[in-house]
């Protein structure tokens, strides 16, 4: 079955197979876990977590790591140059979905479900080890006209509805911090999410979503992540499929 997202329809699309497409270079094949770190340049407890995320990129080839910069530290002397209220809302939505009201930095969320302190290396490694992996296979292809995201079918998830997100990623950002709790330091951030866009909904069957290259310009990025995330109403749930790509 072939379906297109409402977003793709709104901005136009090209017929599938019209141009031969090349697969993007995947950074994580069949990942077992997605590690999302919520961090801030203004948080003195965050640099150890930021460093650990960088270490995970090197050490865990079957794990996708993502760094979201929140904006609620911006009022304490330093405005985070990578922060967005969109990422703050994502963190708050996770807390609502879990029902525990736990919003803090540095915070790691594993596969959209469990959370822990972002600098707690042992706890995070245990959670990664215990993760059951992704039940939906994600592939992406890019041609001169469009990005095509292919999702496999899954009997396990057949009755679930899931949102499909495309994330623009900056693989490394080096920031000199002049004020706030980390004043006078230069910090390196890895796999920084700069934008996140829903591109459709997946219903359990094999589907293809296409996004014109003209729309990709809004991301201003050559690195991408795709997340397939179950939802409960308007709250994010378990991440059941994911991939990370270089253009």
N, C-alpha and C positions, 0 to 999 in steps of 0.2 A: 504494500500500500504506500502511496506517495502523497504526502500532505505538506502544505506550506503554512508557515506562521502568518498571523494577521499582520505582524510588523513587516514581514517580507512582501506581502501583498500590497501594503500601503506605500512602499517605496519602490516597488517594481521587482520583477525577477526574470531570469532567463530559463528557457526550457532545459531540463536536465539532459546532459549528454550532448548538448549542442557543440561544446568545445571539449577536447580532451583535457583532463585535469590531472595535476600532479599532487600526490599526497604531501602534506606538510610533514616536516620532521618532528616526530613525537619525542618529547622528553621523558615521558613515563608511559610505558606500554602496560595496559591492564593493571592500573594502580590498585593497591590494596587499601589505601587511605588518602583522604584529603585533609591536610592540616592547615587550618585557617588561624592566623595570628592577628589579634586586634592590638595595635600598638600606637605609640605617639612619640613624637620627637620631644615633647615637653615632659615626659614621664621618666624619672630617674631610675625606676625599676625595670625599664624596658630594654636597655641595651643588652643585657645578658640573653633575653629572649630573642632579640633580633639576631644576635650572634648564633644562637642555637638553630634558628631557622636557616641561616646560611650553611651551617654544618650539615643539616639534614639534606640540603640540596646535593651535597657532595657524597654523603654516606648512604642515603636511602633512595636508590634509583627507582623503586617501585612506589614512591610516595610523591604526591603533588603538594607543594607548599605554596601558600598564598599569604601575603601580608596586606592587611587593611589598616590604614591610618585614620583614627577617629579624631573628631574635632573638639571634644569637650575639655581637652587640656589647653586649648588655644587662649583661654582667659587667664592663664597663670604665667604670663611673661613672654611666651613665644608661640607664634602662630605656625602650626605644622604645615610645611610647604607641600605635603603629599596628602593632606587630610580632606575628607569630604563628609558632609552630613549624611550622604547616602550610606556610607560605611558604618557610621554611628547607628543609623536606623537598622541596618542589618544585624548588628550586635544586639541591639535592644529587642529586635524581633526574635532572635534566637532565645533570649532570656524569657520572653513571653511564651514561646513555644514549649520550652522546658518547664515553665511555671515556677522558676526559682528566683527570678528577679536579680540574677547575678550578672552585673555589668561592671567590668573593671579592666585595667591594663596592668601588665600584659596578660591577655587571656587567649588561650588556644581552644578551638572547637574542632573535634575530630569527627569527620564524616557527617557534620551537621547535627550531631547528637550530644556527645559528652563534652564537658569543658573542664579545664584545669589551668593552673598558673602557667603562663607561657615560658617561664624559665625553669620549670620542674622537668628536667631532662628525663629522669627515671620514669615518672608518671606518663609522660608523653610517649616514650619508647614502649612502655607496656601497652598503652592504648593502641599504638600502631600495630604491635605484635598481635593483639587480640582482635583487631579489625578483620571482618570477614571478607573484605574486598568488594568490588563493584559487580552488580548483577547485570548492568547494561553496558555493552561495548560501544565506545564512541570513536568514530573516525572522522577526519576532516580532509577535504581536498580543496585546493585553490587553483582556479584558472584565471585567465585574463579578465574575466567578467565577474566572477562570483566566488564566494566562500560557500562550500557545501558541507554540512554537518550530517553525518549518517549515524543513526542509532539502531542498534540491533533490537530484535524482539526479546521478550523475557517472560516466560511462563510464571516465574516467581512474582513478577511485578505487574501481571496482566490487569489486575483490578485497580491498580494505583494510577492516579494522575500525577504528573510531574512537570515542573517548569524547566525549560531549557535556557540556560544563560550563556552568553558570550562575554568573556572578560578580556579587556585590554591590559597587558602586563608590561611593566618595566622591570627587566631582569636585575638591574642593579641601579641604585640611586645613592650617590654620596652627597651628604648634606653637612655643611658647617653650621653649627648651631651657636648663635650669638647671645641668646638670653634664655631665661628659664632654668629649670632644674639641671639641664645638660649643657649649660652655657660654657663656651670655650672648647667644646669637643667637636670632632668630626665623626659622623656616624654613617655606616654603610647599611643599606636596606636591600633585601633580596626578594625578587618576585613580587614587586609592589603592584597591587591592583590599582589601576588608574581610572577604570570605568567598568561598569557592569550593566549589561542590557539583556532583558528577556527577549528571546527570539521565537518563542513558541511554547506549546504544551505537547507533551508526549503521553500517549495513552496505552503503552504496553506493546504495541506492534512495531515492526520495522518501519522507520520513517526517515525522511530526508528534509532538512531545512536549508534554504538557500538565502544568502545575504549578498547583495550586489557590492562590488568593490568600491563603488562610489560611497556606499554607506559606511564602509570600513574606515574611511578617512576621519570620521568623528573620533575614532579611537586613538589615532596618532601613535600607533604601536605596531611593532613587528613580531610581538610575542602574544600568544593567545591561550586562554584556557576555556574549556567548555565544561559546564556543570549541569548534570541532570539531577534535579532535587525535588523529592516528594514534597507536597504541601498539604497543610491542614487549614482550609479556608485561605486566609491571606498570610499565614505564618510559615516560614521555611521549616522543612523537616529533614529527613535523612537524605544524604547525597548518595545516589544509587548508580551514577555513572559520571566519569570525568576523564579529561585528557588535557595535556599541556603541549603546545606546539610553538615552533619557530617558523616564521615565514621564509 
